[in-house]
Amino acid sequence: MVTAAYDEFVTFIASGTTPEKMATYRPSVAQQERAYELLNREKQGVLTSAEKSELETYISLEHILRLAKAKAKLLLRDQRKLL
């Protein structure tokens, strides 16, 4: 499922990024709010099947973001060692 969150992240990558930008990337406020809304609905036990799928997409994207940020920070650390 392609969500607005994925589209936002892909646009960020496609526009050309650097390790510095990746290390500090944060989803838009709208995407953060939507993720929190879905998490709250899940806690309340009122997620629809479509919302559950959307939440799973957010969770997958969060995992990818954490990996990319960690890699970017390692690259930055290694670059600083060379200076």
C-alpha positions as a printed NumPy array, in Angstrom:
array([[  0.   ,   0.   ,   0.   ],
       [  1.49 ,   3.335,  -1.042],
       [  0.614,   5.962,   1.526],
       [  1.216,   9.671,   1.737],
       [  4.034,   8.895,   4.179],
       [  5.827,   6.695,   1.642],
       [  5.257,   9.272,  -1.078],
       [  6.691,  11.994,   1.15 ],
       [  9.791,   9.919,   1.954],
       [ 10.369,   8.85 ,  -1.652],
       [ 10.096,  12.482,  -2.751],
       [ 12.684,  13.42 ,  -0.108],
       [ 15.08 ,  10.764,  -1.447],
       [ 14.388,  11.509,  -5.116],
       [ 15.046,  15.216,  -4.65 ],
       [ 18.616,  14.379,  -3.725],
       [ 19.737,  13.954,  -0.179],
       [ 22.925,  13.875,   1.816],
       [ 23.906,  11.956,   4.936],
       [ 23.358,  15.188,   6.908],
       [ 19.822,  15.611,   5.592],
       [ 19.012,  11.929,   6.118],
       [ 20.295,  11.984,   9.686],
       [ 17.935,  14.836,  10.552],
       [ 14.934,  13.863,   8.408],
       [ 11.545,  13.927,  10.106],
       [  8.2  ,  13.173,   8.524],
       [  5.816,  16.086,   8.194],
       [  3.601,  17.005,  11.11 ],
       [  0.603,  15.692,   9.153],
       [  2.229,  12.26 ,   8.749],
       [  3.274,  12.143,  12.395],
       [ -0.251,  13.023,  13.494],
       [ -1.756,  10.36 ,  11.245],
       [  0.574,   7.702,  12.656],
       [ -0.331,   8.703,  16.23 ],
       [ -4.02 ,   8.657,  15.335],
       [ -3.733,   5.123,  13.977],
       [ -1.765,   3.974,  17.028],
       [ -4.429,   5.422,  19.328],
       [ -7.206,   3.753,  17.356],
       [ -5.317,   0.463,  17.583],
       [ -5.016,   0.825,  21.373],
       [ -8.763,   1.459,  21.527],
       [ -9.399,  -1.621,  19.384],
       [-11.321,   0.289,  16.717],
       [ -9.034,   0.034,  13.674],
       [-10.657,  -0.902,  10.388],
       [ -8.831,  -3.397,   8.177],
       [ -7.749,  -0.55 ,   5.87 ],
       [ -6.396,   1.396,   8.834],
       [ -4.571,  -1.676,  10.096],
       [ -2.88 ,  -1.997,   6.709],
       [ -2.013,   1.697,   6.771],
       [ -0.548,   1.366,  10.283],
       [  1.561,  -1.594,   9.183],
       [  2.872,   0.573,   6.352],
       [  3.832,   3.296,   8.824],
       [  5.618,   0.727,  10.988],
       [  7.551,  -0.614,   7.985],
       [  8.499,   2.886,   6.917],
       [  9.637,   3.731,  10.445],
       [ 11.954,   0.703,  10.353],
       [ 13.421,   1.829,   7.021],
       [ 13.882,   5.365,   8.358],
       [ 15.71 ,   4.118,  11.445],
       [ 18.061,   2.043,   9.315],
       [ 18.713,   4.906,   6.89 ],
       [ 19.347,   7.373,   9.719],
       [ 21.732,   4.972,  11.435],
       [ 23.64 ,   4.441,   8.19 ],
       [ 23.779,   8.191,   7.548],
       [ 25.172,   8.8  ,  11.041],
       [ 27.824,   6.134,  10.507],
       [ 28.813,   7.736,   7.209],
       [ 29.074,  11.131,   8.866],
       [ 31.178,   9.708,  11.686],
       [ 33.511,   8.043,   9.195],
       [ 33.808,  11.284,   7.188],
       [ 34.754,  13.21 ,  10.317],
       [ 37.461,  10.667,  11.115],
       [ 39.048,  11.41 ,   7.745],
       [ 39.297,  15.138,   8.45 ]])
